[in-house]
Structures are given as C-alpha cells and as structure tokens.
Amino acid sequence: MADDPDGSGAASPWLASDVARGAAYDLRFERLASSGTHVHGEADLVASLAPATVLDAGCGTGRVAIELDRRGVEVVGVDLDPEMLSRAREKAPALAWYQADLARLDLGRRFDLVLAAGNVMVFLAPGAHGAVLRALARHLGPGGLLLAGFSLGDGRLDPGTYDELASDAGLTLVARWSTWEREPYSAGAAYAVSLHALESAPDQASRFPGMRRPASRARERA
Ligand SMILES: C[S@@+](CC[C@H](N)C(=O)[O-])C[C@H]1O[C@@H](n2cnc3c(N)ncnc32)[C@H](O)[C@@H]1O
C-alpha cells in the first residue's frame, strides 16, 4: 500500500477527514429510520445472496453487520477507525470486531461473502485499492462473493479501474447495479454496487435472472 509505510493508517483519507464518527455517524441513519425510511438495503441485498458467513470490511459502527447478525448470518466486522469500532462494540458487544487496515488484513479464515458498503472504497488511501482487493479476495472461500457499493465521479475510483484491480485479485464481475435495491446500472450513474466472484466460482450470473450480464462474460457465451 502506498503512503502508509508503518501500517498505522496515518495516510487514511477517512481518518484525516472531519466526517461524523461513532454515535454522530449513526445519527443520520437513526433519523432516516425514525422518519420511516428503510435503511437496510445493503443487508437486504446481502441476505438475498444467502451467505452463511460475512466479513464486513470497513464495518464502521456496525450498521450493516448488526442487522446481518439479527438475520442469522455469522458476521465479523473489521475497521481502521477506533471511534467507529468502539461504537460498534458498544451496540453489539457479543459480535467479533477487529481493528485493522484492510490492505494488510489476515484473519486466517475465509467467508462466503465480503461486504464493503458505504463508500469504503472511496475512503481508502490513494494507491491502496489493489492491495485491499487482494486481501479481501484472500478472505473468500470457494464460490465466494465480494459486494461493494461506492459513489462515482469527481475523480473517484471508476468501475473500469475497479474491475481491472478486482481481476488482478482473481475476481470476476458478476453483476453491477446503481443502487442496493438493484436498479439497473448505466454509464454516468452516480453510484455503483458491484458483485464479483472468485474466478474459480461457478457461474454466478445465472443466479440473477433479468440481470444485464457484463459485456465480457456475454461475449464468452455468444
Ligand atoms: C462511510 S464509513 C462506512 C461504514 C459502514 N460500512 C457503513 O456502511 O455504515 C467508511 C468506513 O471505512 C473505513 N475504512 C476506510 N479505510 C479503511 C482501511 N484501510 N481499513 C479498514 N477500514 C477502513 C473507515 O474507518 C470507515 O469506518
């Protein structure tokens, strides 16, 4: 990983930012929920893929991990930010929470699905995406899935580059949507939710009828 030789996360754009953390981060979602807005689109999409085990990579305050646990999924949360993790531990002390930089992650186990929700990819240090994708891929078991959602544009990581880095990590694009509710993705979308699978996995695209198959895979099948 570039720009963070001691692994302290000192170069982390997230840690350097003045965004709301801990309880203040949760407040926005609590307000949305109390106004009747459904705030569990991420958990809904994960649950629809039926994983038994999930690594919530960049779990923050445990917003999604805690909901997955409530739905019976075995979940482990990892985050760099002690303030976010302390809030997660306060809300769900029985769950497994680890403080680590995703670029160097080695939990010594594999999961059915790795989730990177809520712009984790946007908040990585410049040059860290490849190392993070390789580390996340190493935590996937056979047939494992990586599901990530992040904002696009304004010089942020673009889906093409993300797919290339994912491919270098042994991951193949299965599907891409523009929202967690699976609205279709098209060029120019402001947000992308991308589902990749280990290349050794069976055809995952067939699990999503009506899904526009990524062009390269469609060509392979023509
Ligand atoms: C916007 S928050 C999203 C939190 C959570 N996934 C959610 O959806 O509510 C982004 C999170 O990514 C974490 N993060 C950023 N870079 C990281 C890294 N290199 N390793 C681990 N976590 C990281 C931050 O600490 C932060 O908690």
The ligand as an SDF file (V2000), in Angstrom:
LIG
                    3D

 27 29  0  0  0  0  0  0  0  0999 V2000
  -18.5130    5.7460    5.3740 C   0  0  0  0  0  0  0  0  0  0  0  0
  -17.8780    4.5680    6.5240 S   0  0  0  0  0  0  0  0  0  0  0  0
  -18.9010    3.1520    6.1550 C   0  0  0  0  0  0  0  0  0  0  0  0
  -19.1150    2.2860    7.3640 C   0  0  0  0  0  0  0  0  0  0  0  0
  -20.0440    1.1020    7.1490 C   0  0  0  0  0  0  0  0  0  0  0  0
  -19.5520    0.1950    6.1310 N   0  0  0  0  0  0  0  0  0  0  0  0
  -21.4270    1.5890    6.7720 C   0  0  0  0  0  0  0  0  0  0  0  0
  -21.8780    1.3130    5.6470 O   0  0  0  0  0  0  0  0  0  0  0  0
  -22.0690    2.2240    7.6170 O   0  0  0  0  0  0  0  0  0  0  0  0
  -16.3240    4.0890    5.7870 C   0  0  0  0  0  0  0  0  0  0  0  0
  -15.5100    3.1930    6.7400 C   0  0  0  0  0  0  0  0  0  0  0  0
  -14.3810    2.6790    6.0370 O   0  0  0  0  0  0  0  0  0  0  0  0
  -13.3470    2.5340    6.9960 C   0  0  0  0  0  0  0  0  0  0  0  0
  -12.0470    2.4420    6.3220 N   0  0  0  0  0  0  0  0  0  0  0  0
  -11.5080    3.3230    5.4460 C   0  0  0  0  0  0  0  0  0  0  0  0
  -10.2790    2.9040    5.0620 N   0  0  0  0  0  0  0  0  0  0  0  0
  -10.0560    1.7230    5.7170 C   0  0  0  0  0  0  0  0  0  0  0  0
   -8.9710    0.8070    5.7350 C   0  0  0  0  0  0  0  0  0  0  0  0
   -7.8580    1.0000    5.0040 N   0  0  0  0  0  0  0  0  0  0  0  0
   -9.0620   -0.2880    6.5060 N   0  0  0  0  0  0  0  0  0  0  0  0
  -10.1770   -0.5020    7.2730 C   0  0  0  0  0  0  0  0  0  0  0  0
  -11.2480    0.3200    7.2860 N   0  0  0  0  0  0  0  0  0  0  0  0
  -11.1820    1.4290    6.5170 C   0  0  0  0  0  0  0  0  0  0  0  0
  -13.4670    3.7990    7.8310 C   0  0  0  0  0  0  0  0  0  0  0  0
  -12.7730    3.6990    9.0530 O   0  0  0  0  0  0  0  0  0  0  0  0
  -14.9840    3.9240    7.9500 C   0  0  0  0  0  0  0  0  0  0  0  0
  -15.4760    3.3500    9.1300 O   0  0  0  0  0  0  0  0  0  0  0  0
  1  2  1  0
  2  3  1  0
  2 10  1  0
  3  4  1  0
  4  5  1  0
  5  6  1  0
  5  7  1  0
  7  8  2  0
  7  9  1  0
 10 11  1  0
 11 12  1  0
 11 26  1  0
 12 13  1  0
 13 14  1  0
 13 24  1  0
 14 15  1  0
 14 23  1  0
 15 16  2  0
 16 17  1  0
 17 18  1  0
 17 23  2  0
 18 19  1  0
 18 20  2  0
 20 21  1  0
 21 22  2  0
 22 23  1  0
 24 25  1  0
 24 26  1  0
 26 27  1  0
M  CHG  2   2   1   9  -1
M  END
$$$$
